[in-house]
Each structure stands twice: as structure tokens, then as C-alpha cells.
Amino acid sequence: MYVRDAKNRDEVWLLDHIEEMGLDETAFRSRDYVIAVEETNDERAGFGRVRVHKTDAGEFCELTSIGVLESWRGQGVGAHVIERLLTTAADEGFDVVYALTDAPEYLAQFGFERIDREQLPAQLEARLTDKRETTAPEAVPSAIEPGRFRMPPRLREAFKDAQADDEPDEPEEGPEDFGIDPDEATYKYDV
């Protein structure tokens, strides 16, 4: 399992899953995303985005549209997506990264802290209002300095052996499944 930058060919997949999960697709650009990918079969497991807001007061960085496919949840996929996004933000020179989320407790485990709405830059304050009206009514602002990110060891280990949990438990087929009564049937080669 690894996390890579999204490619143009990932655009349809991203849009489908963003819509399916009810995430924010405002100002969508696939090049802003990273994708968690299973190494052996290139199956995509999760994604997230760094969105840069340019204003007269400066540039601000927001993590948004973070999602993990249901069959991959609980295995550190989201944590590694967030880690990669924060590394990207730090590389681009951002000292603080914001997130407007309805799951602040999830981000708190990595070092994000809830902040007051008044602490947001004006453009992000407007985004929070928009997000509450469209995709996340319970959204609250959080922020982190990228260098303060901490990966819980259990998630680091889980990610190493992550596997999709999408194979249904199917019972073994028996003669009854084909309309055969095994107590009454005779077979050509019975001895």
C-alpha cells in the first residue's frame, strides 16, 4: 500500500467516489488529490485533497474531500492520505493547514486542534458557511502545523498489511443449491 499523486486517468474514479461519499467537489482539479493504492493490484483505496486559497491577505491551505472506501476503512489508509497531504502543504511553504470537517475527533488523533470560526481567514470562514449549507452541516474548523502531525503506531502498522474487506462470506454450494435431494438421488457411478 502506498500513497501517490492523482493522475488525469484517476479523474472519473475520484469524481464518482466523491459524489458517492457526499464529499465536497468545489473547484475540482484531479492534480490536487493524492490516492492510496494497493501495490499488488493497483486497487485504489482512499483519497484526499490539498486546496490552496489565494487572497489579498495571502495564501491559505485547506485539506478537503478526504475519503476512504468502506472496504478499506480502519486500516490506516486515511491517516496516510492525511500525512501525504500535510507533507505536500509543508513542501509548498504552509505553516498552518486548515480542515473544515464534521469529524474533528478523527483529525484530533493526528494533532489537529479545533479552532474558533473567528480564527479562520475570511475566505475559509465563507467556505465553512458554504460547506455547512451543502455537504457537512456539522462542519467545524480545525488546524495543524504540518510538523506537529503524529501518526498513531497502530495505524502505521495496519497500513503495511492493509487489504480490502469486500469478499462476502459465501457458503459452500451443495447439491441442494442445484435442486438435487442428496438422500434420494442416484448417480451414474454409484457403487
PyMOL commands that set and color helices and strands:
alter all, ss='L'
color gray80, all
select helices_A, chain A and resi 8-21+30-32+70-72+77-91+104-108+117-119+122-134+146-148+153-160+175-178
alter helices_A, ss='H'
color red, helices_A
select strands_A, chain A and resi 2-5+33-37+44-55+58-68+97-101+113-114+140-144
alter strands_A, ss='S'
color yellow, strands_A
deselect
rebuild
show_as cartoon
